[in-house]
Structures are given as C-alpha cells and as structure tokens.
Amino acid sequence: MKPRISMVSLGVKDVAASAGFYREGLGLPQIESPPQVAFFKLDGAWLGLCEREHLAKDAGVSSRGQGYTAINLCHNVVTEREVRRVMEDAVHAGAAEVKKPQPASWGGYHGYFADPDGHLWEVCYNPFMWVGPPDKRA
C-alpha cells in the first residue's frame, strides 16, 4: 500500500445540511457531486459526506455508535492566532466548541470542535511541523 490517504468519508445525518456547514460555514471548496453525497477538494485529498446509514450498510457494519469514535480530523495552521480564528469561524458556522484553544501538553497550541454530526476536528498549531507547500520550506 502506498503511504497516502486520498479521501476521508464522514457519515452524516443530512448530507445537504452538512455540506452547507463545510461549504458555507468553513469555506471548503465543494466539487460537483450527486445529491446523495458531497465531495470537497482538499490539499492532496478529498472530504466526502454520505448518509451514515448508507456508509454502514455499504461496509456491512452497524451504523450505531456514540461517544468517541477513535478518530478525529486535524487541521494544522501556522500560528496560534490562526487556531483561534478557525475555531471562531467553525463555532460561528454551527460547530460545537469541545475544547477552547489553549497550549497543548506537547508544546503546540490547539482546540477542538465538533461538526453538526459530532465529528471531532482538532485545529492545531504545531511548531515542530511544517504545514506549507514542500517547495516553500525555509
């Protein structure tokens, strides 16, 4: 297997409502998609939204589950100030603030929000990680 993730799919209750959150609330660029799914072009990958029941049925597993799902998505930024701005934008768009932006135990700065379907997103400034284009590294 090659070391890459090409798409992250999130199971959601209402594709149209969740697509609006990501498109209008967070400003992600949505690409043309059939009505039962929504796709967003990310840097190097796609984000897909599909009804949770459909994804579970497709995989042959139960759609029931609650609490921490053993995964969270991380959006890395380049400053602590940007962490605060992205968190504010997400909450303004309808996300629930889970953890206020604050210093992280490992030396960075981060906060968490949950999208309207409860998917956890960490917004993180990691001073030990370069998040820009590879050809622009200092």
C-alpha positions as CSV (number, residue, x, y, z in Angstrom):
1,M,0.0,0.0,0.0
2,K,1.3,3.4,-0.9
3,P,1.6,6.0,2.0
4,R,-1.3,8.2,1.3
5,I,-4.9,9.0,2.2
6,S,-6.9,10.1,-0.8
7,M,-10.3,10.6,0.8
8,V,-11.9,10.8,4.2
9,S,-15.6,9.9,4.3
10,L,-17.8,11.1,7.1
11,G,-21.2,9.5,7.8
12,V,-23.7,12.3,8.4
13,K,-27.5,12.6,9.2
14,D,-28.3,15.1,6.5
15,V,-26.0,15.4,3.5
16,A,-27.4,18.8,2.3
17,A,-27.1,20.4,5.8
18,S,-23.7,19.0,6.5
19,A,-22.5,20.1,3.0
20,G,-23.7,23.6,3.8
21,F,-21.7,23.6,7.1
22,Y,-18.5,22.6,5.3
23,R,-19.1,24.8,2.1
24,E,-20.6,28.0,3.6
25,G,-19.5,27.8,7.2
26,L,-15.9,26.6,6.8
27,G,-15.4,27.7,3.2
28,L,-14.3,24.3,1.8
29,P,-14.5,24.1,-2.0
30,Q,-17.3,21.7,-2.9
31,I,-17.0,19.9,-6.3
32,E,-19.9,18.8,-8.4
33,S,-21.5,15.8,-6.6
34,P,-24.6,13.6,-6.9
35,P,-27.3,14.8,-4.4
36,Q,-26.8,11.8,-2.1
37,V,-23.2,12.7,-1.4
38,A,-21.0,15.8,-1.2
39,F,-17.3,16.0,-2.1
40,F,-14.8,18.7,-1.2
41,K,-11.4,19.2,-2.7
42,L,-8.7,19.5,-0.1
43,D,-5.0,20.0,-0.5
44,G,-3.9,16.5,-1.6
45,A,-7.2,14.7,-0.7
46,W,-11.0,14.8,-0.8
47,L,-13.5,15.0,2.0
48,G,-16.7,13.0,1.3
49,L,-20.0,13.3,3.1
50,C,-22.6,10.5,2.8
51,E,-25.5,9.4,4.9
52,R,-24.2,7.4,7.9
53,E,-26.7,4.5,7.4
54,H,-25.6,4.2,3.7
55,L,-21.9,4.1,4.6
56,A,-22.5,1.5,7.3
57,K,-24.6,-0.7,5.1
58,D,-22.0,-0.4,2.3
59,A,-19.3,-1.6,4.7
60,G,-21.6,-4.3,6.2
61,V,-21.5,-3.0,9.8
62,S,-23.9,-1.5,12.2
63,S,-24.5,2.3,12.0
64,R,-25.0,2.5,15.8
65,G,-22.2,4.1,17.7
66,Q,-21.8,7.0,20.1
67,G,-19.2,8.9,22.0
68,Y,-15.6,9.0,20.8
69,T,-15.3,7.1,17.6
70,A,-11.5,6.6,17.9
71,I,-10.7,9.2,15.2
72,N,-10.5,12.9,14.9
73,L,-9.5,15.0,12.0
74,C,-6.8,17.6,12.3
75,H,-6.5,20.9,10.5
76,N,-2.9,22.3,11.0
77,V,-2.3,26.0,10.8
78,V,0.8,28.2,11.1
79,T,0.1,30.4,14.1
80,E,-1.7,30.3,17.4
81,R,-3.8,33.3,16.3
82,E,-5.0,31.2,13.3
83,V,-6.1,28.4,15.6
84,R,-8.3,30.9,17.4
85,R,-9.7,32.4,14.2
86,V,-10.5,29.0,12.7
87,M,-12.2,27.9,15.9
88,E,-14.3,31.1,16.0
89,D,-15.3,30.6,12.3
90,A,-16.3,27.0,13.0
91,V,-18.4,27.9,16.0
92,H,-20.0,30.7,14.1
93,A,-20.8,28.2,11.3
94,G,-22.6,25.9,13.8
95,A,-19.9,23.7,15.3
96,A,-19.8,23.0,19.0
97,E,-16.7,24.0,20.8
98,V,-15.3,21.0,22.6
99,K,-12.0,22.4,23.8
100,K,-11.1,26.0,23.9
101,P,-7.9,27.0,22.1
102,Q,-5.0,26.5,24.6
103,P,-1.4,25.4,24.9
104,A,-1.0,21.7,24.3
105,S,1.0,19.5,26.7
106,W,3.4,18.6,23.8
107,G,4.4,22.2,23.1
108,G,1.9,23.3,20.4
109,Y,-1.4,25.2,20.6
110,H,-4.8,23.7,19.8
111,G,-8.6,23.5,20.2
112,Y,-11.3,21.0,19.3
113,F,-14.7,21.5,17.7
114,A,-17.4,19.0,16.7
115,D,-19.2,19.4,13.4
116,P,-23.1,19.2,13.4
117,D,-22.8,15.4,13.3
118,G,-20.4,15.2,16.2
119,H,-17.2,14.5,14.1
120,L,-14.2,15.9,16.1
121,W,-11.8,18.3,14.4
122,E,-8.6,19.5,16.1
123,V,-7.4,22.9,15.0
124,C,-3.7,22.8,15.7
125,Y,-0.5,25.0,15.5
126,N,2.4,22.6,15.8
127,P,5.7,24.5,15.9
128,F,7.6,21.2,15.1
129,M,5.7,20.5,11.8
130,W,5.8,22.4,8.5
131,V,2.3,22.7,7.0
132,G,3.0,24.7,3.9
133,P,3.9,23.6,0.4
134,P,7.1,21.4,0.3
135,D,8.8,23.7,-2.2
136,K,8.4,26.8,0.2
137,R,10.1,25.3,3.2
138,A,12.6,27.7,4.8
